[in-house]
Amino acid sequence: MIDTDNYEGYTNDYIWTWKRYASHFDHDADRALIQDAPLLLAEVKRLRKELDAAEDVIQYALDRVGNDDDAKKVFEDFLEVIE
């Protein structure tokens, strides 16, 4: 998994540098990937927050199913998928 903490402190002031750097690549896909790096990082962070929230909801439900082993198994399986 990518450790997004490695990118803490980057600023959007450097986006123009990305675009200039990307102009040296011959393939459109390479340029697009470099230019969109800040957007991709933001999306990864947003999705991780959503996964954390989903994990909290599933854990909350798991804590309340009592002795229903089938329900516990379902929630435990969901937690494994998220992790």
Secondary structure, DSSP 8 states (H G I E B T S, - for coil): ---GGGGTT--GGGHHHHHHHHTT-SSHHHHHHHHTHHHHHHHHHHHHHHHHHHHHHHHHHHHH-TT-HHHHHHHHHHHHHH-
